[in-house]
Amino acid sequence: MSDFDTLFLTEVVVGGLLSGVMYSLVAIGFVLIYKTSGVLNFAQGAMLLFAALTFVSLVERGVPFALSLLATLAVMALLGLTIERAVLRPLTNRPPITLFMATLGLSYVIEGGAQLLWGTQVHALDLGIEDLPFDVGGVFISQFDLFAAGAAAAMVAALIAFFRYTRIGLAFRAVADDPYAALAVGLRLNVVWASVWTAAGFVALVAGLLWGARLGVQFSLSLVVLKALPVLVLGGFDSVLGAIVGGLVIGAGEKLAEVYLGPIIGGGIESWFAYALALAFLLVRPSGLFGKTLVERV
C-alpha cells in the first residue's frame, strides 16, 4: 500500500472514530437510565433537542453564554427530576413495555413543550469552534470533531469520578449491580433514580449542544436518538464503556464501508450499515460486547 493510500485510510478511520464519539454521547444517556432502572429511555432524543433549543433560545435573547449554559443545565436537571417523579416512579414494577411506551409518549410531550416555549424555527448554534481541518502528519482532522471528542472525554471522566467517589455514586453502582440487595441494606432507590435522571439531563445537554452546532437546532435533531440504538446493541445497554466502544466501531465502520464498499455495491451505505451490523450482533451476541448476559431460572 502506498503512502498516499495509507494516509487516506488513516484519515477515513480517524474521521469515523471522531464521528463515533458523537454517537457515544447520545448512547451514554441511554445507559445511565437503563443500568439502574431497566428503562429504555426513548425520550433521550427529545431531551437532547430540548437542551439545545433552550440554550440557543436564551443566547439569542441576549443572555450571556455562561449564564445560558448554567440556566439550561438547571432546566435539564429539573426536567429529569420531573420525569422521574411524575411519570416513572408511579410506574415502578410495571412491565418493560409499559415503561418503554411511557418514555415514547414523553418524547412527544417534551417536543411539544419545546415547540410551545421556543417556537418551531431552525436555529444556528455557534459554540465558537470552527469546523476547519488541520494537518497532523498528512492526516486532515476536523477541529470541531476533536473538540467534541475532548468534551466527551471530559464528560465521561466527570461521570466516572461522580459515580466512583461520591456517596450517591456508590449507591448508583450498588443499585446497578443488585437493586434488591441495595434496597435491603437501606439505600433509597428513589433518590438514586432521581440522581440518575439528573445525570441523563446533563448528558443530553452536552450532546444537544454538540449535535446542534453540527446540524443546526431543529426538531429533526431528536432523531439522532436512532443512531444511538446500534451503538447500544454493539456495546451493551448497561455499559458506559460499551457505549464508547460501540460508538467508535459504528463510526469507523460506516465510514470505511461508504468509502471502500460504496463504489462496489452502490452509495448510501452509511445510512444503513450501522443497523445491519447491529442486526448481526443481535444474532450472534444479543447482550453486546460489554453487556451483562441475563440468566433466567425456570
VMD Tcl script that draws the C-alpha trace (Angstrom):
set ca {
  {0.00 0.00 0.00}
  {1.42 3.40 -0.98}
  {1.98 6.23 1.47}
  {-0.95 8.09 -0.09}
  {-3.29 5.15 0.41}
  {-2.11 4.72 4.00}
  {-2.69 8.39 4.79}
  {-6.12 8.29 3.16}
  {-7.10 5.16 5.10}
  {-5.88 6.75 8.33}
  {-7.87 9.89 7.58}
  {-11.04 7.87 6.93}
  {-10.61 5.83 10.14}
  {-9.85 8.88 12.30}
  {-12.81 10.76 10.85}
  {-15.04 7.77 11.54}
  {-13.79 7.39 15.10}
  {-14.43 11.05 15.83}
  {-17.93 10.77 14.35}
  {-18.50 7.73 16.53}
  {-17.77 9.84 19.62}
  {-20.87 11.88 18.77}
  {-22.96 8.71 18.69}
  {-21.50 7.62 22.02}
  {-22.61 10.88 23.64}
  {-26.24 10.02 22.96}
  {-25.82 6.36 23.89}
  {-24.37 7.17 27.33}
  {-27.65 8.85 28.28}
  {-29.48 5.62 27.49}
  {-27.02 3.54 29.51}
  {-27.35 5.64 32.67}
  {-31.11 5.12 32.81}
  {-31.18 1.51 31.67}
  {-28.41 0.40 34.04}
  {-30.27 1.46 37.19}
  {-33.94 1.10 36.28}
  {-34.11 -1.17 33.25}
  {-35.93 1.53 31.27}
  {-35.04 2.12 27.62}
  {-35.49 5.89 27.66}
  {-36.69 6.71 24.16}
  {-37.20 10.30 25.32}
  {-33.43 10.88 25.39}
  {-33.53 12.34 21.88}
  {-36.27 14.77 22.86}
  {-34.28 15.77 25.95}
  {-31.28 16.41 23.71}
  {-33.42 18.64 21.48}
  {-34.94 20.46 24.44}
  {-31.49 21.21 25.88}
  {-30.11 22.57 22.59}
  {-33.27 24.61 21.90}
  {-33.34 26.09 25.39}
  {-29.68 27.10 25.25}
  {-29.76 28.66 21.78}
  {-33.02 30.50 22.52}
  {-31.55 32.04 25.66}
  {-28.40 33.11 23.80}
  {-30.47 34.68 21.01}
  {-32.37 36.69 23.62}
  {-29.15 38.27 24.84}
  {-28.39 36.07 27.86}
  {-24.59 35.63 28.24}
  {-23.14 32.32 27.08}
  {-22.05 31.08 30.51}
  {-25.32 32.08 32.17}
  {-27.30 30.40 29.38}
  {-25.29 27.23 29.93}
  {-25.94 27.23 33.68}
  {-29.63 28.01 33.20}
  {-30.02 25.22 30.66}
  {-28.24 22.79 32.98}
  {-30.67 23.73 35.75}
  {-33.63 23.29 33.38}
  {-32.42 19.85 32.28}
  {-31.87 18.75 35.88}
  {-35.41 19.89 36.71}
  {-36.76 18.11 33.62}
  {-35.04 14.87 34.60}
  {-36.35 15.08 38.16}
  {-39.87 15.83 36.93}
  {-39.86 12.85 34.56}
  {-38.68 10.51 37.30}
  {-41.11 11.82 39.92}
  {-44.25 12.35 37.82}
  {-44.07 9.56 35.25}
  {-41.67 6.73 36.03}
  {-41.99 6.49 39.80}
  {-45.75 5.71 39.59}
  {-44.92 3.02 37.01}
  {-42.39 1.18 39.17}
  {-42.53 -2.62 38.78}
  {-44.63 -2.36 35.64}
  {-43.69 -4.48 32.58}
  {-40.75 -3.13 30.50}
  {-43.03 -2.48 27.51}
  {-45.16 -0.18 29.69}
  {-42.13 1.84 30.71}
  {-40.89 1.99 27.13}
  {-44.25 3.26 25.89}
  {-44.22 5.86 28.68}
  {-40.86 7.22 27.52}
  {-42.05 7.14 23.90}
  {-45.04 9.26 24.88}
  {-42.74 11.52 26.90}
  {-40.64 12.20 23.82}
  {-43.64 13.73 22.05}
  {-44.71 15.67 25.15}
  {-41.21 17.15 25.53}
  {-41.05 18.07 21.85}
  {-44.47 19.68 22.08}
  {-43.42 21.62 25.16}
  {-40.28 22.82 23.38}
  {-42.41 23.98 20.45}
  {-44.76 25.89 22.76}
  {-41.90 27.55 24.63}
  {-39.44 28.34 21.84}
  {-41.29 28.03 18.52}
  {-40.52 25.86 15.51}
  {-37.91 27.87 13.64}
  {-34.45 26.46 12.88}
  {-31.58 27.98 14.88}
  {-27.88 28.12 14.10}
  {-25.80 27.27 17.16}
  {-22.29 28.70 17.32}
  {-20.05 27.35 20.07}
  {-17.08 29.35 18.83}
  {-15.38 26.27 17.37}
  {-14.57 26.50 13.67}
  {-15.10 23.29 11.70}
  {-11.84 23.64 9.79}
  {-9.43 20.77 9.10}
  {-5.82 20.97 10.11}
  {-2.91 18.81 9.08}
  {-1.48 16.25 11.52}
  {1.32 14.35 9.79}
  {-0.51 14.48 6.48}
  {-3.86 13.48 8.02}
  {-6.55 16.17 8.00}
  {-8.66 16.25 11.16}
  {-11.68 18.44 11.88}
  {-11.18 20.88 14.74}
  {-14.83 20.54 15.74}
  {-14.58 16.74 15.85}
  {-11.54 17.00 18.11}
  {-13.38 19.43 20.36}
  {-16.36 17.05 20.51}
  {-14.04 14.16 21.39}
  {-12.43 16.24 24.15}
  {-15.83 17.26 25.52}
  {-16.98 13.64 25.51}
  {-13.81 12.53 27.31}
  {-14.25 15.24 29.94}
  {-17.90 14.29 30.45}
  {-17.10 10.60 30.82}
  {-14.29 11.41 33.28}
  {-16.69 13.58 35.32}
  {-19.31 10.82 35.39}
  {-16.73 8.21 36.40}
  {-15.46 10.45 39.21}
  {-19.01 11.14 40.37}
  {-20.10 7.51 40.43}
  {-16.86 6.24 41.95}
  {-16.04 8.81 44.63}
  {-19.37 10.23 45.82}
  {-21.89 8.69 48.18}
  {-24.73 8.85 45.66}
  {-22.39 7.44 43.01}
  {-21.60 4.44 45.16}
  {-25.32 3.97 45.74}
  {-25.85 4.08 41.99}
  {-23.30 1.31 41.48}
  {-24.93 -0.79 44.18}
  {-28.37 -0.38 42.62}
  {-26.98 -1.21 39.19}
  {-25.38 -4.42 40.49}
  {-28.33 -5.65 42.54}
  {-31.32 -3.36 43.20}
  {-32.96 -5.77 45.67}
  {-29.82 -6.10 47.75}
  {-29.37 -2.32 47.67}
  {-32.94 -1.87 48.88}
  {-32.39 -4.47 51.63}
  {-29.44 -2.54 53.09}
  {-31.43 0.69 53.25}
  {-30.49 2.54 50.07}
  {-33.21 4.90 48.86}
  {-33.88 3.85 45.28}
  {-35.96 6.94 44.56}
  {-33.04 9.22 45.41}
  {-30.70 7.17 43.21}
  {-33.12 7.17 40.30}
  {-33.67 10.92 40.61}
  {-29.90 11.49 40.57}
  {-29.50 9.28 37.51}
  {-32.21 11.16 35.62}
  {-30.48 14.41 36.52}
  {-27.22 13.00 35.14}
  {-29.08 11.94 31.98}
  {-30.25 15.55 31.62}
  {-26.63 16.73 31.87}
  {-25.57 14.22 29.19}
  {-28.46 15.39 26.98}
  {-27.22 18.98 27.36}
  {-23.66 18.16 26.24}
  {-24.86 16.00 23.35}
  {-27.52 18.54 22.36}
  {-25.05 21.41 22.14}
  {-22.56 19.44 20.06}
  {-25.15 17.93 17.71}
  {-26.96 21.27 17.48}
  {-23.74 23.02 16.50}
  {-23.16 20.43 13.78}
  {-26.67 20.02 12.33}
  {-28.46 23.16 13.48}
  {-31.06 23.22 16.23}
  {-34.24 21.89 14.64}
  {-36.88 19.35 15.58}
  {-35.31 16.63 13.45}
  {-32.42 16.76 15.93}
  {-34.37 14.40 18.19}
  {-33.97 11.68 15.55}
  {-30.28 11.48 16.47}
  {-31.51 9.02 19.07}
  {-31.91 6.44 16.31}
  {-28.16 6.50 15.69}
  {-27.55 5.53 19.30}
  {-29.54 2.29 19.08}
  {-26.97 0.34 17.00}
  {-24.28 1.65 19.36}
  {-26.17 0.20 22.33}
  {-26.68 -3.13 20.60}
  {-22.96 -3.43 19.92}
  {-21.67 -2.18 23.26}
  {-24.40 -3.38 25.58}
  {-27.32 -1.47 27.05}
  {-25.85 -1.41 30.56}
  {-22.21 -0.46 29.91}
  {-20.77 3.06 29.64}
  {-17.56 1.57 28.24}
  {-19.69 -0.35 25.75}
  {-21.39 2.86 24.63}
  {-17.99 4.41 23.92}
  {-16.54 1.38 22.15}
  {-19.76 0.77 20.24}
  {-19.83 4.35 19.02}
  {-16.24 4.14 17.82}
  {-16.89 0.85 15.99}
  {-20.04 2.18 14.34}
  {-18.42 5.48 13.37}
  {-15.30 3.92 11.85}
  {-17.20 1.02 10.28}
  {-19.75 3.12 8.42}
  {-17.07 5.49 7.07}
  {-14.93 2.60 5.84}
  {-17.97 0.90 4.31}
  {-19.02 4.06 2.50}
  {-15.55 4.72 1.09}
  {-14.48 1.19 0.17}
  {-17.73 -0.75 -0.33}
  {-19.82 2.09 -1.70}
  {-18.21 2.11 -5.16}
  {-18.75 -1.67 -5.39}
  {-22.33 -2.17 -4.21}
  {-23.68 1.36 -4.50}
  {-23.73 4.52 -2.41}
  {-25.77 5.28 0.68}
  {-24.18 2.54 2.77}
  {-23.51 4.96 5.61}
  {-27.25 5.36 6.27}
  {-27.92 1.66 6.93}
  {-24.57 -0.01 7.68}
  {-24.86 0.55 11.45}
  {-28.22 -1.20 11.58}
  {-27.00 -4.16 9.52}
  {-24.04 -4.54 11.88}
  {-26.35 -4.29 14.90}
  {-28.62 -6.98 13.45}
  {-25.63 -9.28 13.01}
  {-24.66 -8.70 16.65}
  {-28.18 -9.45 17.82}
  {-27.97 -12.83 16.10}
  {-24.51 -13.68 17.48}
  {-24.21 -11.81 20.81}
  {-27.53 -10.25 21.91}
  {-26.04 -8.76 25.09}
  {-23.40 -6.78 23.17}
  {-19.66 -6.64 23.68}
  {-19.77 -5.45 27.30}
  {-23.38 -6.03 28.35}
  {-24.34 -8.49 31.05}
  {-25.82 -11.77 29.86}
  {-29.15 -12.31 31.56}
  {-29.68 -15.75 33.03}
  {-33.26 -16.65 33.87}
  {-34.05 -19.63 36.07}
  {-37.07 -21.63 35.03}
}
mol new
graphics top color blue
foreach p $ca { graphics top sphere $p radius 0.5 }
foreach p [lrange $ca 0 end-1] q [lrange $ca 1 end] { graphics top cylinder $p $q radius 0.2 }
display resetview
